[in-house]
């Protein structure tokens, strides 16, 4: 029990240090027991609501076509639900938002949709072999990441503010 607490504290510290020094949110195999969970990096916040306790983070290595390599992912644990399973990105100013994701199914492609102000700003159909990040222009404010078809694996979320 004591080792588990120490391990959790170490993971929390490592994650906090890595998130505060960059404009990209990456996932370690640790999720907060608080609901909603929040991750922050420079100019970007991700809030996850998981009222049914299905979201998990685990170790998973994936390299994307732009050269980015990740060793952890957030698994949504099922399809998007406005009350029980949501991901919301908040950005402080206009810029480019990049989502590194793939289908949570080993044999089924699934759609990932980004919404802002109630309007769809980007949609991509992703399979488990997907290695192309989704990049779109966003305004300051909240962006909903929806996954109506089923679970998704989110490896990272990156934000680059307009200059």
N, C-alpha and C positions, 0 to 999 in steps of 0.2 A: 504494500500500500504506500509506504513512504517513497519507494523508488518511483512509483507511478506519479506521485505528486511532483517530485523533483523533475521527472521527465517532462511533465506538462508545463511546469514553470520554465524550463529551458526552451521548449518549443515556443511558448508564448513570447518569451524574450527575443528569441531569434526572429520570429515573425514580426514583432513590433519594430525591431531595428531595421529589417529589410524593407518594410512598407513605408517607413517615414522618410527614407532617403531617395525616393524615386517617384516617377509618375506612373508606375505600374503596380497593380495589385496582383500578387501571386498567392497561391494557396499551399499551405503546409498541411501535413496530416493532423490538423488540430482544428476543431471548431469550438467556439465559445459555447458555454452552457446557457448563456443569455439568449433570449429570443426577443426582438430580432438581433441577429449577429451583425456587426459592422466591421468593415475593413476600410482603412484610409491610407491614401498616399497623397503626394502634392497635387492639390486641385481636384481630387476625385475621392468619392466615398461610395462604397457598395454596401447596401443594406439587404440582408436576406431575412425573410419571414418564413419560418418553418414550424407551423403550429402542430404538425403531426409527427415531428421528429424524424423525417425521412432524409434530410440533407446530410451528407457526410463529406469528409475530405480524406483523401488517401494519397499514397505515393503512386505516381503514374508518370512515366517518362514519355514525352512527346516533343518532337522537333517540328517546327512549322517551316513553310517555304521561305519565309523572310529571315531564317537563321535563328530565330528565338527557340530556346530549349527550356522546357519546364519539367520539374520533377514531382509536382503535386497537382491535384485538381480538386475542384468542388463538384460533387455529384448532386444534382438537384433532387434526386429521389422520386421522380415522377413528373407528370405534366404540370404546367403552370396552373395555379388556382388563385384567384384574386384575394382570397382570405387566408389560405393556408400555406401556399408555396409560391413565393415571389422573390424576384431579384430586382432591385432598383439602384441604378447608378445616378449619383448626383455630381454634377460638374459645376465649377465656380464661374466659368466663362465659356464663350464659344470656342470650338476647336474640333479636333478629330478624335473620335473614339474607336478603339480597336478591341474586338473581342476575340480571344483565342479559345475556340470551342470545337467540340465534335458531338455527334450523336451519342447518347448513353447506351445505345443498343449495338450489339456486335453485328447485326445483320439488317438493320432498318435505318433508312435515311429519315431525318426529322428536320422540321423547319424551326429556325430560330428567328424571331422577329423583334426588332427594336422599335419602340413607340415613344413619341415625345409629344406632349400636349394633345393626347388622344389620337394622334395620326401616326401611321406607319412611316418610318424613315428608312428602314432597311429590312430585307428578308433574305435569308439564305437557307438552302436545303443542305444539310450536313450529314455525311455518313461517318462511320467510325474511323475511316481511313483519311478523313479530311485533314489537310495540312495547310489550308489557306485561311488566314485570319479574316474576319469581317471588319472593314473599316468604313466609317461614315461620318459626315459632318454633323455636329450637334450644336444646339444653342445652350446657354447656361440654364441649369435646372435639372429636373428629374428625367431619366430615360428608363423605361421599363424594358427588361429583357424577358420576353415571353417565349414559351416552349409548349405550345398547345398539343403537339403530337405525342409527347412523352419526355422522359428524362434526358438531360444533357450533361456533358462533362465540360466544365468551364476551367480552363487552365490559367488564364490571366485576363485582366482588363487594363488597357493602357489608354491614357489620355494625353494629348498634345494640344496645349492652348494655342489659339491664334496669336500671331505676332504682329 
